Amino acid sequence: MTRSAPWTRDTVTAALLADTARTWFDEALTDAARAAQAPPTTPSPYLAHTWELRFAAAGRHCGNDNADAVRTLLLIEARAGLETLTRLYRHGSAAERRPVLRALPALVAGPHAVHLVEDALRSNDTRLIAAAVGPYAAAHLDPHAWRHAVLKCLFTGVPLDAVAGLAHRAAGDDELARMLTDFAAERTAAGRDLPDDLGRLLTLTGEEPKEL
């Protein structure tokens, strides 16, 4: 399964080839839905909802190729709040952090989870960075942080197709154009190749690429 979102229950079920995996996934979603309807409980480091245990075990039961999708849907089905999302992110592996980032648009209405996006952008894990620059970042990162997120993609080789809302946010952004021109000059001076996406991104800002 591709890393693209959004996923649905049906598309994920179709991707799970083994009957045992499909049964496990169905039971996991049921656990998550049950937790969403349960009265709030006091968080404890010693207790976890059943769906959270399944969240951690998704790769083992559904395969690593499907784990991002399974975990993202579990978070959404459980209606995980910001406190839960933050805890799962802080204590999770990179494979568990990606679904938290992908679920943010569905679960957090305002900019309250920007700190998770910013943390992911400080890493050099390209899959984590790609998850961080999705729709939530497009909606809530301030211009300065968003520009640096785009540059981080160029630095690390993350395809700009991963950046949600790229054309809209880059349009007419003179400061981004300046940063990209400086970036290109530095790379050229160092004898390094320029990213294939750079010319396209400059064009989106309204700047005409000059012999990149």
Buried (B, 14 or more C-beta within 10 A) or exposed (E): BEBEBBBEEEEBBEBBEEEEBBEBBEBBBEBBBBBBEEEEEEEEEEEBBBBBEBBBBBBEBBBEEBBBBBBBBBBBBBBBEBEBBBBBBEEBEEBBBBBBBBBBBBBBEEEEBBEBBBBBBEBEBBBBBBBBBBBBBBBBBEEEBBBBBBBBBBBBEBEBEBBBBBEEBBEEBEEBBEBBBEBBEEBEEEEEEBBEBBBBBBBBBEBEBEEB
